[in-house]
Amino acid sequence: MKVGFIGTGSMGSLLVDAFVRSGAIDAADIVVANRTFHKAERLAARHPGVTAVSSNRELLQRCDCFFLCIKPSEFKNVLKELQPYAREDQIAVSITSPILISHLEDQLPCRIAKVIPSITNGVLSGVSLCMFGSRMSVPDCCLLEGLLSRISEPLLIDEQYTRVVSDLSSCGPAFMAFLAQKLIDAAVEVTGIDPDEAVAITSAMLLGTGKLLTEGGMTPTDLIRRVSVPGGITQQGLQVLQKETDGMFQKLIRTTHEKYREDVEKVQADLYGEEVNGP
């Protein structure tokens, strides 16, 4: 099976890297295309066997399944370009959150799926969010989940929960890294600890914490209870965090949801000339 990737930016290249490294897809079975051709060539050069093509038309003619790894604002032109060549027997996979399955089913004859990857998939970890359109058969779904299982834990979700689950799985690494950096910066400022040492210690701590919450079978509440001794240092620190973060994450979730709704409406207006309330 030939698999294509339209768009070789951050996530498109990450997926190609991960699929090849994991052995999920042989490099010789991957075709890549990008608006700027030399970027596709550069990705292909990184993985001998991958084919870079200069047009989306050629990619569709070669592939059985293709991933759309492009920005929401690019979909109108790309879909218009694909329409004359897309086939009913192809699987089209969008990784762009505000692009709804219904948008793609209206525009292409393909079997449609939506997958929201995470930067953690680059190290063959984390989850990938899976949503399947009405034309996807059981074998189609199994095929796609089989590929994704080599680089992540595929998680089937209802499209209406795309945003909140993406906040946890896809945006979450950036949110947690931001908090980690704040902890590191404070440690350096207050104590003078070497920044590189602080980063190494914090990174190792995050790795161990992740293992406790997965392989160790702990919940976040369990972990807090185990570390925090009544009247101890950790408990004092947790009280500061409780006070300072009160309401912060609710505001964060509301903000990401509002941006998502705006993006869905922009896509709808772009594709159909009208606005719609996103899920």
N, C-alpha and C positions, 0 to 999 in steps of 0.2 A: 504494500500500500504506500502510495506517495502522499506525503503530507506537506502542505505549503504554509508559509507564514508571510502574510502581507503586512509589512511594517516591521522594521528591525531596530526599533528604538530600545528603550530600557527593558520593557517586559517581553517584547518579541524576541530579543537576543537572549534574554534570561531563559525563556522557555526552550529555545533551540539548544542552548548550552546544557540545560538540565536534561532534556530528552536524550541528547547524544551521550552525555556523561553517564547517565543511568542505564544506557543500553535499551531504552524503551523504543527508540527509533534509530535505525541505522543511518549514518550520515548520508549515505548514497540515496536514501529515500526521502530526503528533505530538499525542498525548493524554497528559496527566499526571494522576495521582491521588496523594493523600497522606492519611495518617490525620488530619493537621491541614490542613484544606482551604486555609487562607490561604497556606500554604507552596507549594502547587501553583499557586495564583493568582499568587503572587509570581514564580515561575519562568515562568509563561505570559506575564506582563507584560513580562518581560525579552526575550521573543522573540515579537513580534506574529505572530499566526497560530496559535500553539500553543494547544490547548484544555485547560483545566483542568476536570475533572469531580469531583463530590463523592462518587462511589462507585466501587469496583473493578468492580462489576457493569456500570455504564455504560461503563467503559473496555473491558471485554471485549467488550461488544456492538458497539463501534465499531472494534476493532482486529483486524488479521490476525496481528500479532506483538506480543508484550509482554515487557518486561524486568522481572524481579522484583529490585528494588534495596532490599531490606529486610534487617534483622538476622535471625540464625538463630532467635532467640526469638520472632520474629513470624510465622514460617512456618506454624505449626499453625493459627492463627486465619485467616490470609490464605488459605491453601489451602482451608480449609473454606468460606470465603466464595466462592471462585472455582469450586469443584467443580460447582455447578448450572449454570454458564454457560459454562464452558470447552468449546471445540470441538476435534474431531479435526483440523480443517484449520488450526488456529492453531499458531504457534511460540511456545513459552514459554521464555524465556532467564533463567536464574538467574545473578547475579553474586556469589553468596555462597559462599565456599570450602567450608564444612563441609556444605553441602546437596548430597547426592550425586544424580547423575542417576537412580539407582534410586528414591530417595525421591520425586522428582517424577513419574516414570513410574508409580509406585504410586498417586499422589494425583490426577493429572490425565490426561485423555485426549489432551492435546496432543502435538505433536512437541517433544521436549525437547532443549535445549542448555544448556551451562554455559559462561560466558565470565568470565574474571577480568581486569578492566581494570586500568589503572595510572594514577596521577595524571599521568604523563607524556602520557597520551592527551589531556589537556586542552590541550596545546600541539601536538596532532596528531603525536605522536612516541611512541617506545617500542613495546612489544609488547602484544597482548591474547591471553590464553591461551584456546584454543577446545577444547571437548569436546562431542561430539555423541552423542545417544541413539540407540537402535535404530530409532526411528520417523522419524528425519530422513532425507529423500531427498537424493540428490546435488544437485538444484536448490535444496533448502532450505539445505544447507550452503554452496553457492556464494553464495546470496543473503546469508546472514549474514556470510560472509567478505568479500563485496563491500562491505557497509556498514562493517565494521570496518577494512577496508584504507584507508578514507578518513581515519581518525583514528589508525591504528597499523599495526604489522606483525602480522597475525594469525598465531599460532603454534599448530598442531594438536598437542596433547599427550595422553598417556594419563592418565586421571583419577587413577591411583595415584600420579602424580608431581605432583599439584596443589600440595602444600605446598612442596616444595623449589623448584619453578619459580616459585611465587608469592613465595618468599623473595627470589629474584633480581629478578623483574620488578616486583612490586607493593610489597613491603616494602623492597626494595633502595633506592629513592629516599630513604626516611626514614633507612635505615641510613647511606647515603653522606652525606646532609645532616647527620646527627648528627656524623659524623667531621669533616666540613668545619667545622662550628661549633666543635668542639673545637680544631681547628687555628687558627681565627680567634681564639678566646678566648685561646689560649696566646700568639699573636703580639701581641695587645693588652696582655696582662698583662706579658710580658717586655720588650717594646720601646716600648710606649706609642703604637703606630701608631693612627691614627683608626679606630674600629670600622667606620664606613661604608665607608671606603677599603679596609679589609681584606676586607669582605664583597664589594665590587665586584671586587677583584682575584681572590679565590678563586672567585667565580661565573664569571668569564670564563675562569679556568683550567679549571674543570670542564667548561665548554662546549667548550673546545678539546680537552681530553682525550677527551671523548666522540666528537668528530669524528675524532680520530686512531685511536680504537678501532673506528670504523665506516667512515667515508669514507676514512680514511688506511690502512686495511687492517692496522693493527698489532694484535698481541695484547698483553695486559697485560705479559707477559714481554718482548716486543719493546720496549715503551715504557720499561720499567725499565732495560733494557740500554742503550738509547740515551741516557738521561738520566744514568745512574749511571756516573761515571768512576772506575776503580780508585784508591782512596786519596783521592777527592774528597769534597766536602761532602755531596752527595746520598747517597753510599754510607754515610757516617757516620750520617746520619739514618735510612737504611733499616735499619741494624743495630739502632738503638734500636727501630724499629717491629717488627722481627722478634722481638726479645726480649720486648717488652711485649705483643704480640698473640698470642704462642704459645698455641694452644688456645682462644683467645677466640671465633673464629667457629664452631668445632665446637660449643662450648657454646651459641652463639646458635641454630644450626640445630637442635640437640637440643631446645632450649627451645620454639621455634616449632612443632616437630613434636608435642611433648607437648601443647601447648595445642590444636593442631588435632585430635588424637585425642580430647581431652576434649570439644571442641565437637561433633564428630561423634557421640559417645556421648550427649550431651545432646539433640541433635536426634532421634536414634533413639528415645531414651526418651520424648521429647515426642510424636513421631508415632505410635509403636507400643507405648509402654509397656514397652520393654525396651532393653537396651544392646547395642551392637555394636562390634566392633573396626574402626575406620576404616582406609581404605587407606593 
